[in-house]
Amino acid sequence: MAAMIYTLWDRRVRNALAKQGTAPIQGLDKKKTNKPTTYALQIILTPILILSQIIGDEWHIWLPKPLTSNQKRVLELSGYDERIYIGRGKNTFV
């Protein structure tokens, strides 16, 4: 299952980069690429720090520092934006 998800992620980003007029992303060793490997995508997103805290009966998650432009680009090409790292909700773990 993990290998399938890994492959689908790679395919989604490569297809988005294949669209005419789409600039390449900065891959490994800061080289521009239109065909990044999933390993390279993972390395780009790994440094993202996400904080979470339970306040009363709600949980909160947020980014303590802004994403780099390359990280934002990889998220957008993957079909997401930085809002996936920001939110709050009812704490059902208590």
Backbone hydrogen bonds, N-H to C=O, Kabsch-Sander energy under -0.5 kcal/mol:
donor,donor_aa,acceptor,acceptor_aa,energy
5,I,1,M,-2.2
6,Y,2,A,-2.6
7,T,3,A,-2.1
8,L,4,M,-2.5
9,W,5,I,-2.3
10,D,6,Y,-2.0
11,R,7,T,-2.5
12,R,8,L,-2.5
13,V,9,W,-2.3
14,R,10,D,-2.5
15,N,11,R,-2.6
16,A,12,R,-2.0
17,L,13,V,-2.3
18,A,14,R,-1.4
19,K,15,N,-0.6
19,K,16,A,-0.7
22,T,19,K,-1.8
23,A,21,G,-0.5
25,I,33,T,-2.1
27,G,25,I,-0.8
27,G,31,K,-3.4
30,K,27,G,-1.2
31,K,28,L,-1.8
33,T,25,I,-2.4
41,L,37,T,-2.0
42,Q,38,T,-2.5
43,I,39,Y,-2.3
44,I,40,A,-2.0
45,L,41,L,-1.8
46,T,42,Q,-1.8
48,I,45,L,-1.7
51,L,62,W,-2.7
53,Q,60,H,-2.2
55,I,53,Q,-0.6
55,I,58,E,-3.0
56,G,54,I,-0.5
58,E,55,I,-1.9
59,W,89,G,-2.4
60,H,53,Q,-2.8
61,I,87,G,-2.7
62,W,51,L,-2.1
72,K,68,T,-2.4
73,R,69,S,-2.1
74,V,70,N,-2.4
75,L,71,Q,-2.3
76,E,72,K,-2.6
77,L,73,R,-2.7
78,S,74,V,-1.4
79,G,76,E,-1.2
80,Y,75,L,-3.0
84,I,81,D,-1.9
85,Y,82,E,-1.8
86,I,83,R,-1.5
87,G,61,I,-2.3
89,G,59,W,-1.8
91,N,57,D,-3.4
92,T,90,K,-0.9
